[in-house]
Amino acid sequence: MSAFGTDSEEIVRTGWTGREFRGLEGPLQTVVTRLAIPTENHKAYPILHYFHSARRDRSPIVEIVVLDEALTLVRFGVPSDHRSNELTVRSARTSVEHYLETLHEGVVEPADGPPPRPDLRSLREGSIPTASGEAFETALD
């Protein structure tokens, strides 16, 4: 998944065609399909929770969290007339949520608080239309 980008803003900027996010739909559909396998494997073989990469750039969990944040940016940070296909984004978010739920069943403990909120500045600098700061904050709440 790191081929999409190393952070959520880069993923969103990479998928922007200058008018819309059509560049994200194919890869997101692939993610939905590919995430089903490790999700089921983690449920069937809980021992897999103990295996991880010490390198951040090779960690599937980190990549999935970055993808989830990119989906949050697309879904709540971009006006609806510029977003990717809503069904594709929801399907990808659901796949990510199912995967992350398997981690809670294993040895990964949730953080004490929410992660830092994504920032729309990078998208704005890339000429991507964004929601107002207030609308974005309300959606995240």
Secondary structure, 3 states (H helix, E strand, C coil): CHHHCCCHHHHHHHHCCCCCCHHHHHHHHHHHHHHHHHHHHHHHCHHHHHCCCCCHHHCHHHHHHHHHHHHHHHHHHCCHHHCCCHHHHHHHHHHHHHHHHHHHHCCCCCCCCCCCCCCCHHHHHCCCCCCCHHHHHHHHC
